[in-house]
Amino acid sequence: MGEEDSRRAEGVPMNAEKLELNQVCQERSHNDAELPVWVYGGRGPSRETPAVSEKEARGYFLKRPFDAVVALIGLLIAAPLWIVFSVAIKLEDLGPVYFTQERWGRNKSKIRVYKFRSMVPNAVERFGNIQAQEHDPRVTRVGRLLRATSLDEMPQLLNIFKGDMSWVGPRALPIDEVQVREEERHLPDEAIAGFDTRSRLRPGLTGIAQIFAPRDVPRERKYRFDAVYAGSQSLWMDMRLILLSLWITVRARWEARESKL
């Protein structure tokens, strides 16, 4: 007698079997998205969103000097690429080289973020403030390379140098961007659990959520990853996350829907 017949004989309804299978799949999906233990620092893993103290929100002592110095070095090193990308973007469709957008900053302030344009001109005005998705028709040919390597965000080195952003922290989110893969896709960011906590931190060019969260997981999961960083941040942690980010860039894995590493 097969396993299915055996379970029926024991009086286990089939809908209960499906429910059990769904629970297993959900748990497996949750575990797949979990973080490596080292990113938790001294706190240790937790399924709950950690609280963020005022001290943690400000960052460690050397964080701002580290950001400014490394951003300046990055700007100098990136100067030749800056010229190449500017020419390539302009030649493809004669549109603007840069894309600027108002995004969430620290403590729910609004900051103006700079990027190389990777989508067709006036994409937000033409198609709406909608989350990018796989094989997005709005993305240009040059933009596909820039987005896969995350080099479209190179101009955000200016945001870091100015102090609007940090090298490592929560992503600088577009304000109330429509989510493609969430049931409540039109919910504003402030209605999502964990938004207030992650908003206490200065947004970053890279971070735990950007590296380890699959691109299409719900915002609430990403916000929990952002809060984890608040309690584990250190100079060594930032350097490690930056090096991991460079490894993803070299392999052009930033647009991967599964693991980027």
Phi, psi and omega in degrees: 000132182289169181298321181296315178296321180298317180293323176296319180297329180278000177084018179273114181294151183293327180293332176292323177298318180294320179297317179298318180296318179297320180296320179296317181295320179296318180295320179295318177299321179297315182294324180298329183269001183290163184266154171295150188299327187295337182286346181280348181062223182280348183288322185085158183298149177202143177276349179271151176288119183293147173285152181244119178282167179297322178297317179293324180296327180285334181094169181288167191303317185266008187297310182293314175301319178300313180302312185295315183294313182291326177296318179296316177298316179299320179297319180293316181293323186278354185308313179297318178296325180303316180293315181299312182294322179299315180295316182297317180295316181295319183291330185294313184219009179064013179277181180296149180284322188252153174237125177242147184207144175280127183225171180287130172253194181293142180058036177064018172289167179246129182238154177265115185257142182252139176214159164288137180292126180243356178243172179301156180303141177057039183298318181294316180294324184277323188242351181097168181275075188247137179304138177293147180227173181297137181057039182295122183292347179285340185281134179280173179294313176297322181299327180296319177294315182297318182287323179295328180260355183065016179283350173295341181266006180306319179298346178290352170301330175294319177298322179292315181297323179289335181102002177289330183229172175238166173297317183236134179167185176298151178299143174285098189283137166300142187287118176054044176294135179291127183271131185285323189247021175252142178298317178266061192294336183263003179297135176294156182304321184292346178272354182268133180303133178097350183294317181299320181295310183290337180289346179284347182262152174289130181296154186234159176291324175222175182176182182298313181295318181298324184276314192258337181278129173304149189300327190257015177286157182299157180302322183302321179293317179296322180295326178294320177297321179298319180293328177301318182299325182303321183272350183244356187297141178196168178300316179297319179297315180298317180297320180294317180292324177295318178296320176298321180296319177297323178296320178294320179297314180300325182268001179053051185249011184292335180267003180298137182278339178256221181293136178271341185269000000 
